[in-house]
């Protein structure tokens, strides 16, 4: 089980790098690039760029999501020599452990992000790239952009939830969760502001 857990953890982290890396590429690099391109430039660039980037983006999200669920089952719902069921890492005498509560909030944020990728962003982009959006194109672009921005903001508190208890020894409280979320939002907002001006500084 330890070797399987390591395999799924490695895959989870690797896929997460692919997914979040592309999320940040879309929001901090490509968004600004698209604003500089005219319609002719977009017709040259996007057919080569977007399908490939979106493939890695959506399948990185799916692999991260699935391996995360598998790992949650392995770590929190299995006890060696006993079998499946809530173990002491998941529940103690007073209910859910701090570690479980942090990870479950991280999983909640991550699940929202995965849903946005597969059921909002990708369907919209598929219609836009395939030329089947028609008059709905502006609304699809707005909807996909909003979901992508939400995902970018959620990514920072999601990572806190994944790492806080196991790697920082943080006890859970809603105050700590709110603080982590606000700090994460501030970091992402700063990145958005910086991405607007970075091209002008090169």
C-alpha positions as CSV (number, residue, x, y, z in Angstrom):
1,X,0.0,0.0,0.0
2,X,2.9,2.4,0.8
3,X,4.3,2.0,-2.7
4,X,0.9,2.4,-4.3
5,X,0.3,5.5,-2.2
6,X,3.7,7.0,-3.3
7,X,2.8,6.2,-7.0
8,X,-0.6,8.0,-6.7
9,X,0.9,10.9,-4.7
10,X,3.6,11.4,-7.3
11,X,1.0,11.3,-10.1
12,X,-1.2,13.6,-8.2
13,X,1.6,16.2,-7.7
14,X,2.8,15.9,-11.3
15,X,-0.7,16.2,-12.7
16,X,-1.4,19.2,-10.4
17,X,1.7,21.0,-11.7
18,X,0.5,20.5,-15.3
19,X,-3.0,21.6,-14.4
20,X,-2.2,24.7,-12.3
21,X,0.7,25.6,-14.5
22,X,-1.6,25.8,-17.5
23,X,-4.2,27.7,-15.4
24,X,-1.6,30.3,-14.5
25,X,-0.4,30.4,-18.1
26,X,-4.0,31.1,-19.3
27,X,-4.6,33.8,-16.7
28,X,-1.2,35.5,-16.4
29,X,0.3,35.1,-19.9
30,X,-2.2,34.1,-22.5
31,X,-4.9,36.6,-21.3
32,X,-2.5,39.5,-21.9
33,X,-1.3,38.0,-25.2
34,X,-4.8,37.7,-26.6
35,X,-5.4,41.3,-25.7
36,X,-2.5,42.3,-27.9
37,X,-3.5,40.2,-30.9
38,X,-5.8,41.4,-33.7
39,X,-8.2,39.1,-35.3
40,X,-5.7,38.1,-38.0
41,X,-3.1,37.3,-35.4
42,X,-5.6,35.2,-33.3
43,X,-6.5,33.2,-36.4
44,X,-2.8,32.3,-36.9
45,X,-1.8,31.7,-33.2
46,X,-4.9,30.2,-31.5
47,X,-5.5,27.1,-33.7
48,X,-2.0,25.9,-32.9
49,X,-1.8,27.1,-29.3
50,X,-5.2,26.6,-27.7
51,X,-6.1,23.0,-28.5
52,X,-2.8,21.7,-27.3
53,X,-2.8,23.9,-24.1
54,X,-6.4,23.0,-23.4
55,X,-5.7,19.2,-23.7
56,X,-2.9,19.4,-21.1
57,X,-5.1,21.7,-19.0
58,X,-8.2,19.5,-18.8
59,X,-6.5,16.1,-18.6
60,X,-4.1,17.5,-15.9
61,X,-7.2,18.5,-14.0
62,X,-8.8,15.1,-14.4
63,X,-5.7,13.2,-13.4
64,X,-5.3,15.4,-10.3
65,X,-8.9,15.0,-9.3
66,X,-9.0,11.2,-9.7
67,X,-5.6,10.5,-8.0
68,X,-6.7,12.8,-5.2
69,X,-9.8,10.8,-4.6
70,X,-7.8,7.5,-4.7
71,X,-5.3,8.9,-2.2
72,X,-8.0,10.1,0.1
73,X,-9.4,6.6,0.2
74,X,-6.0,5.1,0.8
75,X,-4.9,7.5,3.6
76,X,-8.2,8.3,5.4
77,X,-10.4,5.3,4.7
78,X,-8.1,2.3,5.0
79,X,-6.3,0.7,7.9
80,X,-3.7,-2.0,7.2
81,X,-4.7,-5.5,8.5
82,X,-8.2,-4.2,9.2
83,X,-9.5,-3.0,5.9
84,X,-11.7,-0.2,4.6
85,X,-13.5,2.3,6.8
86,X,-12.8,5.7,8.5
87,X,-9.5,5.4,10.3
88,X,-7.9,7.5,13.1
89,X,-6.4,9.9,10.6
90,X,-9.9,10.8,9.5
91,X,-11.8,10.6,12.7
92,X,-10.8,10.8,16.4
93,X,-12.8,10.8,19.6
94,X,-14.1,14.3,19.0
95,X,-15.0,13.8,15.3
96,X,-13.0,14.8,12.2
97,X,-9.3,15.4,12.8
98,X,-7.7,18.7,12.0
99,X,-5.8,17.1,9.2
100,X,-9.0,15.7,7.7
101,X,-10.8,19.0,8.0
102,X,-8.0,20.8,6.2
103,X,-7.8,18.3,3.4
104,X,-11.5,18.1,2.9
105,X,-11.7,21.9,2.4
106,X,-8.8,21.6,0.0
107,X,-10.7,18.9,-1.8
108,X,-13.8,21.0,-1.9
109,X,-11.9,23.9,-3.6
110,X,-10.2,21.5,-5.9
111,X,-13.5,19.8,-6.8
112,X,-15.0,23.1,-7.7
113,X,-12.0,23.9,-9.9
114,X,-12.2,20.5,-11.6
115,X,-16.0,21.0,-12.3
116,X,-15.3,24.5,-13.8
117,X,-12.7,23.0,-16.1
118,X,-14.7,20.1,-17.4
119,X,-18.2,21.5,-17.4
120,X,-17.8,25.2,-18.0
121,X,-14.4,26.1,-19.5
122,X,-13.8,23.2,-21.8
123,X,-17.3,23.0,-23.3
124,X,-17.2,26.7,-24.0
125,X,-13.7,26.6,-25.5
126,X,-14.7,23.5,-27.6
127,X,-17.5,25.5,-29.2
128,X,-15.4,28.6,-29.7
129,X,-12.5,26.7,-31.3
130,X,-14.8,24.6,-33.4
131,X,-16.6,27.6,-34.8
132,X,-20.0,26.4,-33.5
133,X,-20.6,29.1,-30.9
134,X,-22.4,31.4,-33.3
135,X,-24.1,34.4,-31.6
136,X,-23.4,32.8,-28.2
137,X,-19.7,33.3,-28.6
138,X,-19.4,36.5,-26.4
139,X,-21.4,34.9,-23.6
140,X,-19.3,31.7,-23.8
141,X,-16.1,33.7,-23.6
142,X,-17.3,35.7,-20.6
143,X,-18.5,32.5,-18.8
144,X,-15.3,30.6,-19.5
145,X,-13.2,33.6,-18.4
146,X,-15.1,34.0,-15.2
147,X,-14.7,30.3,-14.3
148,X,-11.0,30.4,-15.1
149,X,-10.6,33.5,-12.9
150,X,-12.5,31.8,-10.1
151,X,-10.2,28.8,-10.4
152,X,-7.2,31.0,-10.2
153,X,-8.4,32.6,-7.0
154,X,-9.4,29.2,-5.5
155,X,-6.0,27.6,-6.3
156,X,-4.2,29.4,-3.4
157,X,-6.5,28.4,-0.6
158,X,-6.9,25.0,-2.1
159,X,-3.2,24.4,-1.7
160,X,-3.3,25.6,1.9
161,X,-6.0,23.0,2.6
162,X,-3.8,20.3,1.0
163,X,-0.7,21.2,2.9
164,X,-1.6,22.9,6.2
165,X,-2.1,20.1,8.7
166,X,0.2,17.5,7.3
167,X,3.2,19.8,6.5
168,X,2.7,22.9,8.6
169,X,1.1,21.3,11.7
170,X,-1.7,23.9,11.6
171,X,-4.8,23.2,13.8
172,X,-8.0,23.7,12.0
173,X,-10.4,26.6,12.6
174,X,-12.6,28.6,10.4
175,X,-10.6,31.7,11.3
176,X,-7.4,30.0,10.1
177,X,-9.3,28.9,6.9
178,X,-10.5,32.4,6.3
179,X,-7.1,33.9,6.9
180,X,-5.5,31.4,4.5
181,X,-8.2,32.2,1.9
182,X,-7.7,36.0,2.2
183,X,-3.9,35.7,2.0
184,X,-4.3,33.4,-1.0
185,X,-6.6,35.9,-2.7
186,X,-4.1,38.7,-2.1
187,X,-1.3,36.7,-3.7
188,X,-3.4,35.9,-6.8
189,X,-4.6,39.5,-7.1
190,X,-1.0,40.7,-6.9
191,X,-0.1,38.2,-9.7
192,X,-2.9,39.6,-11.8
193,X,-1.8,43.1,-11.3
194,X,1.9,42.2,-12.0
195,X,1.0,40.3,-15.2
196,X,-0.6,43.4,-16.6
197,X,2.6,45.4,-16.4
198,X,5.4,42.7,-16.7
199,X,5.4,42.8,-20.5
200,X,6.0,46.5,-20.4
201,X,9.1,46.1,-18.2
202,X,11.0,43.7,-20.5
